[in-house]
Amino acid sequence: EPYTVDGTELKVRARTGLVVFPTDGADTEALLVNAETALRKAKQTGERQVFYTPDLSERTAAWLPLETKLLGALEKDEFVLYYQPKVDTSTRRIVGLEALLRWKSADFGVVPPAKFIPLMEETGMILDVGAWALQRAALDHRSWIEQGLAPLRVAVNVSPVQLRQHDFVQAVAQAIQKGVTPSGIDLELTESLVMEDVEENIRKLNHVRDLGLRVAIDDFGTGYSSLGYLAKLPVQALKIDRSFIISLLTDSTARTLVQTINSLAHTLGLEVIAEGVEEEEQAKALLLMHCDQIQGYLISRPVPFDEMTRLLRVSRLGNGTVR
């Protein structure tokens, strides 16, 4: 149950690392170390409880050097944003971008997001780095406006750790203060995350909308949203999960699901973006379904700011299309 501190309603979620004596340790010290390892895994995955297994220790040992360097990466200015364009399905003009975090470590080179983002969520670093990413994206958006390369929308991903913070809305407001008008910024949240504590998240997202930002549901179709809640959610766009797009041409069930999601979203007045589009035939099929936007390697891989600026000029000043 929530409780109130100084007029602010707070909710506490417990994560537990579990060990079994004597299987997971012959003494108190070993049990505590392994319980902490299991707890780290629970925090990383969001599970309420995780039982210790030996492979968790192996994984932790492998991650320790990475985690040590990660803690100083923000101060060393090692994070950068890459951008992947979203294009209008019919005209192929760039209408939006997704900002994607990259870590260029002086010690490890370019580290894949799948390796460092879970570590940031586990350590809490994602709060500072997430705020930096939102502010950086807003500043880049302002730069494109000043160059006459907007209007377009820039989307930034929100992690579970960020959304669960009681001061999430205030953190978003502070991050965009130094950027451009928030009307050009979208926040992308996964379907399962939004539904985790749906009433509380509806309240938070309503406040985000009041700030002038838009909200998009990412990876739609993989979670458990009900139609009733979807109509209540203060969102303006749905992104169809790439797993359905990959199977679009070969699996009739996937094709039917994409058509259904597209029709449902349009009935609710929502924009539909298909992510993970890699083949021209997929794009053509989505065009026939009246999907609004497509995103994926068919259009462009994620690229740094300067290259994205060049692509925007091609889209605006060239023949109007990226591909």
Beta strands, then each sheet from edge to edge (+ up, - down):
strand 1: 3-5
strand 2: 8-10
strand 3: 16-18
strand 4: 49-51
strand 5: 79-88
strand 6: 94-105
strand 7: 109-111
strand 8: 153-157
strand 9: 185-190
strand 10: 214-220
strand 11: 237-240
strand 12: 271-275
strand 13: 293-295
strand 14: 303-304
sheet 1: 1+ 2-
sheet 2: 3+ 4+
sheet 3: 7+ 6- 5+ 13- 12- 11- 10- 9- 8-
sheet 4: 7+ 6- 5+ 14-
end
